[in-house]
Amino acid sequence: MDWVKALPLGGDKSLNSFLELVDRCRKTQMLLPCHKDDTSMDTAIMIWNRVISHTELFQNFISDRDAKFTSELWKNLYNLFERKLSFLTTYHPPTNGFTERIIQHL
């Protein structure tokens, strides 16, 4: 998971960011439009409504150490979702390379 932020605004309440989810096994991605100021709870609800409740694709979530994903809320939600949360090692391109290439393409 990674954030694509600071997209051009299209209006007062426009969605100005994406949350990117990548299935590394299938080399597929999901881009979920969101607001850059969404809270951890907003993000959790979005992932539940748009991903977990509809698919079994994502069993292991790998993220950078964004504060939205390191909170106690997320630890409890991953236990509830029966998913595993892993964090990237800083400056380790092989782990996050596919995600970063997709973001550059956008």
C-alpha positions as a Markdown table, in Angstrom:
| # | Residue | x | y | z |
|---|---|---|---|---|
| 1 | Met | 0.0 | 0.0 | 0.0 |
| 2 | Asp | 1.2 | 3.5 | -0.7 |
| 3 | Trp | -0.3 | 6.9 | -1.1 |
| 4 | Val | -0.3 | 9.1 | -4.2 |
| 5 | Lys | -0.9 | 12.6 | -2.9 |
| 6 | Ala | -1.2 | 16.1 | -4.1 |
| 7 | Leu | -3.1 | 15.5 | -7.3 |
| 8 | Pro | -4.7 | 18.6 | -8.9 |
| 9 | Leu | -7.9 | 19.7 | -7.4 |
| 10 | Gly | -11.1 | 19.5 | -9.4 |
| 11 | Gly | -13.5 | 21.3 | -7.0 |
| 12 | Asp | -14.2 | 22.0 | -3.4 |
| 13 | Lys | -14.8 | 18.4 | -2.3 |
| 14 | Ser | -12.9 | 16.6 | -5.0 |
| 15 | Leu | -10.8 | 13.5 | -4.3 |
| 16 | Asn | -7.2 | 14.6 | -4.4 |
| 17 | Ser | -5.3 | 11.4 | -3.6 |
| 18 | Phe | -5.2 | 7.7 | -4.3 |
| 19 | Leu | -4.4 | 4.8 | -2.1 |
| 20 | Glu | -2.6 | 2.2 | -4.2 |
| 21 | Leu | -2.9 | -1.5 | -3.4 |
| 22 | Val | -0.8 | -3.9 | -5.4 |
| 23 | Asp | -1.2 | -7.7 | -5.7 |
| 24 | Arg | 2.4 | -8.7 | -6.1 |
| 25 | Cys | 1.5 | -12.3 | -7.1 |
| 26 | Arg | -0.7 | -11.3 | -10.0 |
| 27 | Lys | 1.1 | -8.0 | -10.7 |
| 28 | Thr | -2.2 | -6.1 | -10.5 |
| 29 | Gln | -3.2 | -2.9 | -8.7 |
| 30 | Met | -6.2 | -1.1 | -7.3 |
| 31 | Leu | -6.3 | 2.6 | -7.1 |
| 32 | Leu | -8.8 | 3.9 | -4.5 |
| 33 | Pro | -9.6 | 7.6 | -4.8 |
| 34 | Cys | -9.6 | 9.4 | -1.5 |
| 35 | His | -8.8 | 12.7 | 0.2 |
| 36 | Lys | -5.3 | 13.4 | 1.3 |
| 37 | Asp | -6.6 | 14.4 | 4.8 |
| 38 | Asp | -8.4 | 11.1 | 5.4 |
| 39 | Thr | -7.9 | 9.7 | 8.9 |
| 40 | Ser | -6.9 | 6.1 | 9.8 |
| 41 | Met | -10.6 | 5.3 | 10.4 |
| 42 | Asp | -11.6 | 6.8 | 7.0 |
| 43 | Thr | -8.9 | 4.7 | 5.3 |
| 44 | Ala | -9.9 | 1.5 | 7.2 |
| 45 | Ile | -13.6 | 1.9 | 6.2 |
| 46 | Met | -12.6 | 2.5 | 2.6 |
| 47 | Ile | -10.5 | -0.6 | 2.5 |
| 48 | Trp | -13.2 | -2.7 | 4.1 |
| 49 | Asn | -16.0 | -1.4 | 1.8 |
| 50 | Arg | -14.0 | -1.5 | -1.4 |
| 51 | Val | -11.6 | -4.4 | -1.0 |
| 52 | Ile | -11.8 | -6.8 | 1.8 |
| 53 | Ser | -15.6 | -7.3 | 1.8 |
| 54 | His | -15.5 | -8.0 | -2.0 |
| 55 | Thr | -12.4 | -10.0 | -2.6 |
| 56 | Glu | -9.9 | -12.4 | -1.0 |
| 57 | Leu | -7.0 | -11.2 | -3.1 |
| 58 | Phe | -5.1 | -9.3 | -0.4 |
| 59 | Gln | -4.1 | -11.7 | 2.4 |
| 60 | Asn | -0.9 | -9.8 | 3.4 |
| 61 | Phe | -0.7 | -6.0 | 3.3 |
| 62 | Ile | 2.7 | -4.4 | 3.0 |
| 63 | Ser | 3.0 | -0.7 | 3.6 |
| 64 | Asp | 5.5 | 2.0 | 4.3 |
| 65 | Arg | 5.6 | 3.2 | 7.9 |
| 66 | Asp | 2.9 | 5.9 | 7.3 |
| 67 | Ala | 1.3 | 6.9 | 10.6 |
| 68 | Lys | -2.1 | 5.9 | 9.3 |
| 69 | Phe | -1.0 | 2.3 | 9.1 |
| 70 | Thr | 1.1 | 2.0 | 12.3 |
| 71 | Ser | -1.7 | 3.0 | 14.7 |
| 72 | Glu | -3.3 | 0.7 | 17.2 |
| 73 | Leu | -6.5 | 0.9 | 15.2 |
| 74 | Trp | -4.8 | -0.8 | 12.2 |
| 75 | Lys | -3.2 | -3.5 | 14.3 |
| 76 | Asn | -6.7 | -4.4 | 15.7 |
| 77 | Leu | -8.3 | -4.2 | 12.3 |
| 78 | Tyr | -5.8 | -6.5 | 10.7 |
| 79 | Asn | -6.4 | -9.1 | 13.5 |
| 80 | Leu | -10.2 | -8.7 | 12.9 |
| 81 | Phe | -9.8 | -9.0 | 9.1 |
| 82 | Glu | -7.5 | -12.0 | 9.6 |
| 83 | Arg | -4.9 | -10.4 | 7.4 |
| 84 | Lys | -1.2 | -9.8 | 8.0 |
| 85 | Leu | 0.4 | -6.4 | 8.0 |
| 86 | Ser | 4.1 | -6.0 | 7.2 |
| 87 | Phe | 6.2 | -2.9 | 6.9 |
| 88 | Leu | 8.8 | -2.0 | 4.2 |
| 89 | Thr | 12.4 | -1.6 | 5.1 |
| 90 | Thr | 13.5 | 1.9 | 4.4 |
| 91 | Tyr | 15.4 | 2.4 | 1.1 |
| 92 | His | 14.8 | -1.2 | -0.1 |
| 93 | Pro | 13.7 | -0.8 | -3.8 |
| 94 | Pro | 13.2 | -4.5 | -4.5 |
| 95 | Thr | 10.4 | -4.6 | -2.0 |
| 96 | Asn | 8.6 | -1.4 | -3.1 |
| 97 | Gly | 9.8 | -1.1 | -6.7 |
| 98 | Phe | 6.6 | -2.2 | -8.5 |
| 99 | Thr | 4.5 | 0.2 | -6.5 |
| 100 | Glu | 6.9 | 3.1 | -7.1 |
| 101 | Arg | 7.0 | 2.5 | -10.8 |
| 102 | Ile | 3.2 | 2.5 | -10.9 |
| 103 | Ile | 3.1 | 5.8 | -9.1 |
| 104 | Gln | 5.7 | 7.3 | -11.5 |
| 105 | His | 3.5 | 6.2 | -14.4 |
| 106 | Leu | 0.5 | 8.1 | -12.9 |
